[in-house]
Amino acid sequence: MVSEILGVLDIAAAIIIFLVNVNVVKFTLAAIFAAYLIIKAIVFFGDFLSIIDGLVGIYLLLMFAVRIDVLTVICVMYLIAKGGISVATSQ
């Protein structure tokens, strides 16, 4: 149940990253999802994927100053894949 919720939130964070990249989402909503990713990285500290989650959260905050399209695509694909696997395998 918890992994399903985290998976859905990862997919939502991927959507938010995409929407920030096309200037649809404001900073407040992006900051909420960035905080989610950073807090999740701290809670599950020690896992390599958690470190990546934290870096994606930091990048999400930095996207309002600097956008790197390739990095944005990588982050979106990573979160969708991770979220999809979490949702699919939690039964």
BELLINKA-V955971 format. One record per residue. N is the residue number from 0. RES is the residue in one small letter. NEAR is the number of other ideal C-beta (glycine too) atoms within 10 Angstrom. Layout:
n=N res=RES near=NEAR
n=N res=RES near=NEAR
This chain:
n=0 res=m near=6
n=1 res=v near=8
n=2 res=s near=14
n=3 res=e near=15
n=4 res=i near=12
n=5 res=l near=19
n=6 res=g near=21
n=7 res=v near=14
n=8 res=l near=17
n=9 res=d near=26
n=10 res=i near=19
n=11 res=a near=14
n=12 res=a near=27
n=13 res=a near=22
n=14 res=i near=16
n=15 res=i near=23
n=16 res=i near=27
n=17 res=f near=17
n=18 res=l near=14
n=19 res=v near=22
n=20 res=n near=17
n=21 res=v near=8
n=22 res=n near=9
n=23 res=v near=10
n=24 res=v near=18
n=25 res=k near=11
n=26 res=f near=12
n=27 res=t near=7
n=28 res=l near=13
n=29 res=a near=20
n=30 res=a near=14
n=31 res=i near=11
n=32 res=f near=24
n=33 res=a near=24
n=34 res=a near=13
n=35 res=y near=19
n=36 res=l near=27
n=37 res=i near=18
n=38 res=i near=13
n=39 res=k near=18
n=40 res=a near=20
n=41 res=i near=12
n=42 res=v near=9
n=43 res=f near=14
n=44 res=f near=10
n=45 res=g near=6
n=46 res=d near=10
n=47 res=f near=7
n=48 res=l near=11
n=49 res=s near=16
n=50 res=i near=13
n=51 res=i near=17
n=52 res=d near=26
n=53 res=g near=19
n=54 res=l near=15
n=55 res=v near=25
n=56 res=g near=25
n=57 res=i near=14
n=58 res=y near=19
n=59 res=l near=25
n=60 res=l near=17
n=61 res=l near=13
n=62 res=m near=21
n=63 res=f near=13
n=64 res=a near=6
n=65 res=v near=8
n=66 res=r near=13
n=67 res=i near=13
n=68 res=d near=8
n=69 res=v near=7
n=70 res=l near=16
n=71 res=t near=18
n=72 res=v near=13
n=73 res=i near=14
n=74 res=c near=24
n=75 res=v near=19
n=76 res=m near=11
n=77 res=y near=17
n=78 res=l near=27
n=79 res=i near=18
n=80 res=a near=13
n=81 res=k near=20
n=82 res=g near=22
n=83 res=g near=15
n=84 res=i near=13
n=85 res=s near=19
n=86 res=v near=17
n=87 res=a near=10
n=88 res=t near=10
n=89 res=s near=13
n=90 res=q near=6
